[in-house]
Amino acid sequence: MLLVTSNMQSHAEALEEALKVSDLDAALQELRLVSPLRTARILSDVPKEVVKPFLMAVPQQQAADIVANFPPALSFSVLEELSEEQATGLMERLPATYLATMFRQISRDGALGWLALLSPELREQVEVLGSYENDSAGAVMSPYFLAVEQGLRVKDVIDAVRSAPKEIERTAYVFVVSPGGTLNGVISLRDLMMGSRNALVDDLMVKDVFAVRTQDDALDAARRIRSRHLKLLPVVNDRDQLCGVITIDQAMDILAHEMADDLVALNAASPDESFFTPPREAVKKRLPWMAGNIFLNLGAVWVISSFEDTLVQVAILAAFLPMITDMGGNVGIQALSVSIRSMALGESRVGDVWKAVRKETIIGLCNGLALGVLFSVIAFALQGNAILGLVAGIALGINVLVAGVVGGSMPFLIKRLGKDPAMMTGPVLTTITDITGVTIYLGLSTLFLASLMTGGAV
């Protein structure tokens, strides 16, 4: 059967509609043409009481493939509704990497209770993966890979590949290890098939193998997979023993999560919060950020209060304040986003801060001049006051320039301090542009106060 994307979309929509009305028979009919990932997303949106009956109605391995795409919080809510036997059967079919990720989300005592339900072999794999630091290569690696001892002949390796368990990562490569498990080389399936059946695998393998260590950063490993166009990246310990692999699918997931985390951090939200986070926990995560933002904004409050006399005498000045501060914030976020994206893609490094400053200075001068002139004309047209238009335009133009330079360079400076460039840079940048814009605008207004009060006559 030819599976066309548009047709697959219609089957997914039909599955969702069937689940919403609790029509399990119709849902099961559509399921065979919907991917586990898409099914997991659909189940996240349908009534919770439908999820358990649906998963119990499909084969356990198929149910496990779907659950493996759930957020950990949703997986736990499903497992808690199952009997011990049902939960055990489902978990036994989940990847060890996913189980380790799930158990990191709960207390150690809670994790031990779930671990006790697993078979000794799977429990050991999960415990080993769970022993590594969060966000390390060891924590995200898959323990399923194809590896053979050196000294074997090609025909023996081919037999080993054919008889490998189905959970093994069936990629285009086989790793060659010493009797002690040390990674010595890698050979492609193509070279295996093209080589003489009686040839030694040692003669065909590539001995220079790119690898990462278990304690290395998982995000760096994912970026290397992307930049080097790898399908599989081996993970070794300090003794160079092969411990696991990171697949290209895992790398894409890591990069996608990093982008999502940067997005929420950029807007002063917690990367640990998800759609399934309970309201009480969400309040705990959000409130400190918002409280900190109040103190950041006190700077702008202090500046405005310092010009109270000017605002009292020319009250119309207050009408243009939001435009100046908002424009600065928007321009700054634009520059900030470009710099963070560039760093995330590996296009720029910490040492490129002066390149960013030069670029944003040129952009800021051009945009500041254009927007300043436009705003001057608008302010004059609205109030008929030439000095007000001049002051507003100059303030806006300078704020646009400052916002672009600060926004473009801030991620590089924060990275140099060893911090996440996206971490709360949005609120900090907004505070800087607010203070700059307000100070310039009200400072110029105070300087030209007499002319402003006479309607713009110099």
C-alpha positions as CSV (number, residue, x, y, z in Angstrom):
1,M,0.0,0.0,0.0
2,L,1.3,3.5,-0.9
3,L,1.1,5.7,2.2
4,V,0.6,9.2,1.1
5,T,1.1,12.0,3.7
6,S,-2.3,13.6,3.0
7,N,-4.0,10.3,3.4
8,M,-2.2,9.6,6.7
9,Q,-3.4,13.0,8.0
10,S,-7.0,11.9,7.3
11,H,-6.5,8.7,9.2
12,A,-5.0,10.6,12.2
13,E,-8.0,12.9,12.2
14,A,-10.4,10.0,12.1
15,L,-8.6,8.3,15.0
16,E,-8.9,11.5,17.1
17,E,-12.6,11.8,16.3
18,A,-13.2,8.2,17.2
19,L,-11.4,8.5,20.5
20,K,-13.3,11.7,21.4
21,V,-16.6,9.8,21.2
22,S,-15.1,6.7,22.9
23,D,-15.6,4.6,19.7
24,L,-12.8,2.1,20.4
25,D,-13.6,-0.2,17.4
26,A,-13.3,2.7,14.9
27,A,-10.2,3.9,16.7
28,L,-8.5,0.5,16.4
29,Q,-9.3,0.4,12.7
30,E,-7.6,3.7,12.1
31,L,-4.6,3.0,14.4
32,R,-2.8,0.8,12.0
33,L,-2.1,3.7,9.6
34,V,-1.2,6.2,12.3
35,S,2.4,6.5,13.7
36,P,3.0,5.9,17.5
37,L,4.2,9.5,17.8
38,R,1.1,10.9,16.2
39,T,-1.1,8.6,18.3
40,A,0.6,9.7,21.5
41,R,-0.1,13.3,20.6
42,I,-3.7,12.5,19.9
43,L,-4.1,10.6,23.2
44,S,-2.7,13.7,25.0
45,D,-5.6,15.7,23.8
46,V,-8.5,13.3,24.2
47,P,-10.5,12.7,27.5
48,K,-8.3,10.9,30.1
49,E,-10.8,8.2,30.7
50,V,-10.4,7.0,27.1
51,V,-6.7,6.5,27.2
52,K,-6.5,3.4,29.5
53,P,-9.2,1.3,27.6
54,F,-7.6,2.2,24.3
55,L,-4.1,1.2,25.4
56,M,-5.4,-2.0,26.9
57,A,-7.2,-2.9,23.6
58,V,-4.0,-2.8,21.5
59,P,-1.1,-5.3,21.6
60,Q,1.3,-4.6,24.5
61,Q,4.2,-3.8,22.3
62,Q,2.2,-1.4,20.2
63,A,0.9,0.3,23.4
64,A,4.5,0.6,24.6
65,D,5.6,2.2,21.4
66,I,2.8,4.8,21.9
67,V,3.6,5.4,25.6
68,A,7.3,5.9,24.8
69,N,6.3,9.1,23.1
70,F,4.3,10.4,26.0
71,P,5.6,13.1,28.3
72,P,6.8,11.3,31.5
73,A,4.0,12.9,33.6
74,L,1.3,11.4,31.3
75,S,3.0,8.0,31.3
76,F,2.9,7.9,35.1
77,S,-0.8,8.9,35.2
78,V,-1.5,6.0,32.8
79,L,0.7,3.5,34.7
80,E,-1.0,4.4,38.0
81,E,-4.4,3.4,36.6
82,L,-3.2,0.0,35.6
83,S,-3.0,-3.2,37.7
84,E,0.5,-4.2,38.8
85,E,0.5,-7.0,36.1
86,Q,-0.5,-4.6,33.4
87,A,2.0,-1.9,34.4
88,T,4.8,-4.4,34.5
89,G,4.0,-5.8,31.1
90,L,3.9,-2.3,29.6
91,M,7.1,-1.1,31.3
92,E,9.0,-4.3,30.2
93,R,8.4,-3.2,26.6
94,L,9.5,0.4,27.1
95,P,13.1,1.4,26.2
96,A,15.5,1.5,29.2
97,T,16.4,5.1,28.2
98,Y,12.8,6.2,28.4
99,L,12.3,4.5,31.8
100,A,15.4,6.2,33.2
101,T,14.1,9.5,32.0
102,M,10.7,8.8,33.6
103,F,12.1,7.8,37.0
104,R,14.2,11.0,37.2
105,Q,11.0,13.0,37.4
106,I,9.9,11.4,40.7
107,S,11.5,10.8,44.2
108,R,14.0,8.1,44.7
109,D,11.5,6.1,46.9
110,G,8.9,6.3,44.2
111,A,11.3,5.2,41.6
112,L,12.4,2.2,43.7
113,G,8.8,1.1,43.8
114,W,8.5,1.0,40.0
115,L,12.0,-0.5,39.6
116,A,11.0,-3.4,41.7
117,L,8.4,-4.4,39.1
118,L,11.0,-4.8,36.3
119,S,13.0,-7.8,35.3
120,P,16.6,-7.9,36.8
121,E,18.1,-7.3,33.4
122,L,16.0,-4.3,32.5
123,R,16.2,-2.9,36.1
124,E,20.0,-3.0,35.9
125,Q,20.0,-1.2,32.6
126,V,17.7,1.5,34.0
127,E,19.8,1.9,37.1
128,V,23.0,2.3,35.1
129,L,21.4,4.9,32.9
130,G,20.0,6.7,36.0
131,S,23.4,6.8,37.6
132,Y,24.7,9.3,35.1
133,E,24.3,13.1,35.5
134,N,21.2,14.6,34.0
135,D,21.9,16.0,30.5
136,S,25.0,13.9,30.1
137,A,25.7,11.6,27.1
138,G,25.4,8.6,29.5
139,A,22.0,9.6,30.6
140,V,20.5,9.7,27.1
141,M,22.4,6.9,25.4
142,S,20.7,3.8,24.2
143,P,22.2,0.5,25.7
144,Y,21.1,-1.4,22.5
145,F,23.7,-1.5,19.8
146,L,25.5,-4.0,17.5
147,A,29.0,-4.9,18.6
148,V,31.2,-7.9,17.8
149,E,34.6,-8.9,19.1
150,Q,37.6,-8.4,16.9
151,G,39.1,-11.5,15.3
152,L,35.7,-12.7,13.9
153,R,35.3,-13.4,10.2
154,V,32.8,-11.4,8.1
155,K,30.4,-14.4,7.7
156,D,30.2,-14.7,11.5
157,V,29.5,-11.0,11.9
158,I,26.7,-11.2,9.3
159,D,25.2,-14.1,11.2
160,A,25.4,-12.0,14.4
161,V,23.6,-9.1,12.8
162,R,20.8,-11.3,11.5
163,S,20.3,-13.0,14.9
164,A,20.5,-9.7,16.9
165,P,17.4,-8.9,19.1
166,K,14.9,-6.6,17.5
167,E,15.4,-3.9,20.2
168,I,19.0,-3.5,19.0
169,E,19.6,-0.2,17.1
170,R,19.6,-1.6,13.5
171,T,21.7,1.1,11.8
172,A,24.2,0.9,9.0
173,Y,27.1,0.3,11.4
174,V,28.6,-2.5,13.6
175,F,31.1,-1.7,16.3
176,V,34.2,-3.8,16.9
177,V,35.4,-4.3,20.4
178,S,38.1,-6.1,22.3
179,P,37.3,-9.0,24.6
180,G,37.3,-6.5,27.4
181,G,34.8,-4.2,25.6
182,T,37.2,-1.5,24.5
183,L,36.0,0.2,21.3
184,N,38.5,-0.5,18.6
185,G,36.7,0.2,15.3
186,V,33.5,0.4,13.3
187,I,32.4,-1.3,10.1
188,S,29.5,-0.4,7.8
189,L,27.0,-3.1,6.7
190,R,27.8,-2.2,3.2
191,D,31.5,-3.1,3.7
192,L,30.4,-6.3,5.4
193,M,28.3,-7.3,2.5
194,M,31.0,-6.3,-0.1
195,G,33.8,-8.0,1.7
196,S,35.0,-11.6,1.5
197,R,33.0,-13.9,3.8
198,N,36.3,-15.3,5.1
199,A,38.0,-12.0,5.7
200,L,38.7,-10.8,9.2
201,V,36.6,-8.0,10.4
202,D,39.8,-6.4,11.8
203,D,41.0,-5.8,8.2
204,L,37.8,-4.1,7.1
205,M,37.0,-1.9,10.1
206,V,37.7,1.8,10.4
207,K,40.0,2.3,13.4
208,D,39.6,6.0,13.8
209,V,36.2,6.2,15.5
210,F,34.6,9.4,16.7
211,A,33.1,9.0,20.1
212,V,32.0,10.8,23.3
213,R,32.4,9.9,26.9
214,T,29.5,9.1,29.3
215,Q,30.1,12.3,31.3
216,D,30.2,14.6,28.2
217,D,27.3,17.0,27.6
218,A,24.4,15.4,25.7
219,L,23.7,18.6,23.8
220,D,27.2,18.9,22.6
221,A,27.0,15.2,21.5
222,A,23.8,15.9,19.6
223,R,25.3,18.9,17.9
224,R,28.3,16.8,16.8
225,I,25.9,14.2,15.3
226,R,24.2,17.0,13.3
227,S,27.4,18.8,12.2
228,R,29.2,15.6,11.2
229,H,26.1,14.0,9.6
230,L,26.4,10.9,11.8
231,K,23.7,8.2,12.0
232,L,25.1,6.8,15.3
233,L,27.5,8.2,17.9
234,P,29.2,5.7,20.3
235,V,29.5,6.5,24.0
236,V,32.5,5.2,25.9
237,N,33.6,5.3,29.6
238,D,37.0,6.5,30.9
239,R,38.5,3.1,30.0
240,D,37.3,3.4,26.4
241,Q,34.8,0.6,26.9
242,L,31.7,0.9,24.7
243,C,28.7,1.7,26.9
244,G,26.0,2.8,24.5
245,V,25.1,4.8,21.5
246,I,23.2,8.0,20.7
247,T,21.1,7.7,17.5
248,I,20.3,10.5,15.1
249,D,16.6,10.3,16.3
250,Q,17.8,10.9,19.9
251,A,20.0,13.8,18.8
252,M,17.1,15.5,17.0
253,D,15.0,15.1,20.2
254,I,17.7,16.6,22.3
255,L,18.1,19.6,20.0
256,A,14.3,20.1,19.8
257,H,14.1,20.1,23.6
258,E,17.0,22.5,23.9
259,M,15.2,24.9,21.5
260,A,12.0,24.6,23.6
261,D,13.9,25.2,26.8
262,D,15.6,28.2,25.3
263,L,12.2,29.6,24.3
264,V,10.7,29.4,27.7
265,A,13.9,30.6,29.4
266,L,14.1,33.6,27.1
267,N,10.7,34.6,28.4
268,A,11.5,34.0,32.1
269,A,9.7,30.7,32.4
270,S,11.0,27.4,33.9
271,P,12.2,24.8,31.5
272,D,11.1,22.2,34.0
273,E,7.4,23.1,33.6
274,S,5.2,21.3,31.1
275,F,1.6,21.3,30.1
276,F,1.0,18.5,32.6
277,T,2.6,20.3,35.6
278,P,0.0,20.7,38.4
279,P,-1.1,24.3,39.0
280,R,0.5,24.3,42.5
281,E,3.9,23.3,41.1
282,A,3.5,25.7,38.2
283,V,2.9,28.6,40.6
284,K,6.1,27.6,42.5
285,K,8.1,27.7,39.3
286,R,6.6,30.9,37.9
287,L,6.3,33.1,40.9
288,P,10.0,33.6,41.7
289,W,10.6,34.7,38.1
290,M,7.8,37.2,38.2
291,A,8.9,38.5,41.6
292,G,12.4,39.0,40.3
293,N,10.9,40.8,37.3
294,I,9.2,43.3,39.6
295,F,12.6,44.2,41.2
296,L,14.1,44.6,37.7
297,N,11.4,47.0,36.7
298,L,12.0,49.2,39.8
299,G,14.8,50.7,37.8
300,A,12.4,52.1,35.2
301,V,10.0,53.2,38.0
302,W,12.8,55.1,39.7
303,V,13.8,56.9,36.5
304,I,10.2,58.0,35.7
305,S,9.7,59.2,39.3
306,S,12.9,61.3,38.9
307,F,11.2,63.2,36.1
308,E,7.9,63.7,37.9
309,D,8.0,67.5,37.6
310,T,8.5,67.3,33.8
311,L,5.6,64.9,33.4
312,V,3.3,67.1,35.6
313,Q,4.0,70.2,33.5
314,V,3.7,68.4,30.1
315,A,1.4,65.4,30.7
316,I,1.2,64.5,27.1
317,L,4.8,63.1,27.3
318,A,3.4,60.1,29.1
319,A,1.3,59.1,26.1
320,F,4.5,58.3,24.0
321,L,6.4,56.4,26.7
322,P,4.9,53.0,25.9
323,M,5.8,53.3,22.2
324,I,9.5,54.1,23.0
325,T,9.9,51.3,25.6
326,D,8.0,48.7,23.6
327,M,9.9,49.4,20.4
328,G,13.2,49.0,22.3
329,G,12.1,45.7,23.7
330,N,10.9,44.4,20.3
331,V,14.2,45.4,18.6
332,G,16.3,43.9,21.4
333,I,14.4,40.6,21.4
334,Q,14.9,40.4,17.6
335,A,18.7,40.8,18.0
336,L,18.8,38.5,21.0
337,S,16.9,35.7,19.2
338,V,19.3,35.9,16.2
339,S,22.4,35.7,18.4
340,I,21.0,32.8,20.5
341,R,20.0,30.9,17.3
342,S,23.4,31.5,15.8
343,M,25.1,30.1,18.9
344,A,22.8,27.1,19.1
345,L,23.6,26.2,15.5
346,G,27.3,26.6,16.0
347,E,27.5,29.5,13.5
348,S,29.1,31.8,16.1
349,R,31.3,31.5,19.2
350,V,31.8,33.4,22.4
351,G,34.8,35.3,20.8
352,D,32.5,36.7,18.1
353,V,30.9,39.3,20.5
354,W,32.6,42.2,18.7
355,K,31.3,41.0,15.3
356,A,27.8,41.0,16.8
357,V,28.4,44.6,18.2
358,R,29.5,45.9,14.9
359,K,26.7,44.3,13.0
360,E,24.0,45.4,15.4
361,T,25.5,49.0,15.5
362,I,25.1,49.3,11.7
363,I,21.6,47.8,11.8
364,G,20.6,50.0,14.8
365,L,21.8,53.2,13.1
366,C,19.8,52.4,10.0
367,N,16.6,51.2,11.8
368,G,16.9,53.9,14.5
369,L,17.2,56.7,11.9
370,A,14.2,55.4,9.9
371,L,12.0,54.7,12.9
372,G,13.0,57.9,14.6
373,V,12.0,60.0,11.6
374,L,8.7,58.1,11.2
375,F,7.9,58.5,14.9
376,S,8.7,62.2,14.8
377,V,6.3,62.7,12.0
378,I,3.6,60.7,13.8
379,A,4.1,62.6,17.1
380,F,4.0,66.0,15.3
381,A,0.9,65.0,13.3
382,L,-0.9,63.9,16.5
383,Q,0.0,66.9,18.7
384,G,1.2,69.6,16.4
385,N,4.3,70.2,18.5
386,A,7.6,70.1,16.5
387,I,9.8,69.8,19.6
388,L,7.7,66.9,21.0
389,G,8.1,65.2,17.7
390,L,11.9,65.8,17.6
391,V,12.4,64.6,21.2
392,A,10.2,61.5,20.7
393,G,12.0,60.6,17.4
394,I,15.5,61.0,18.9
395,A,14.6,59.0,22.0
396,L,13.1,56.2,19.9
397,G,16.1,56.1,17.5
398,I,18.7,56.0,20.2
399,N,16.7,53.3,22.1
400,V,16.5,51.2,19.0
401,L,20.3,51.4,18.5
402,V,21.0,50.6,22.2
403,A,18.5,47.7,22.2
404,G,20.0,46.1,19.1
405,V,23.6,46.3,20.4
406,V,22.7,45.0,23.9
407,G,20.4,42.3,22.6
408,G,22.9,41.1,20.0
409,S,25.9,41.0,22.4
410,M,24.2,39.9,25.7
411,P,24.1,36.1,24.8
412,F,27.9,36.1,24.1
413,L,28.7,37.9,27.4
414,I,26.5,35.6,29.4
415,K,28.0,32.5,27.7
416,R,31.5,33.8,28.6
417,L,30.4,33.7,32.2
418,G,29.5,30.1,31.8
419,K,25.7,30.6,32.0
420,D,22.9,29.6,29.6
421,P,22.6,32.5,27.1
422,A,18.8,32.2,27.0
423,M,18.5,32.3,30.8
424,M,16.2,35.3,31.7
425,T,17.8,37.4,29.0
426,G,14.4,38.6,27.9
427,P,13.4,40.3,31.1
428,V,16.9,41.7,31.7
429,L,17.0,43.1,28.2
430,T,13.6,44.6,28.5
431,T,14.6,46.3,31.7
432,I,17.7,47.8,30.1
433,T,15.8,49.1,27.1
434,D,13.0,50.5,29.3
435,I,15.5,52.4,31.5
436,T,17.5,53.7,28.5
437,G,14.4,54.8,26.5
438,V,12.8,56.5,29.5
439,T,16.0,58.3,30.5
440,I,16.7,59.6,27.0
441,Y,13.1,60.6,26.3
442,L,12.4,62.4,29.6
443,G,15.9,63.8,29.8
444,L,15.5,65.5,26.4
445,S,12.0,66.6,27.4
446,T,13.4,68.3,30.5
447,L,16.1,70.0,28.4
448,F,13.5,71.4,26.0
449,L,10.8,71.8,28.6
450,A,10.2,75.5,27.9
451,S,9.7,74.9,24.2
452,L,7.4,72.0,24.9
453,M,5.2,74.1,27.2
454,T,4.9,76.8,24.5
455,G,3.7,74.4,21.9
456,G,6.9,73.7,20.1
457,A,8.3,77.2,19.4
458,V,12.0,77.3,20.0
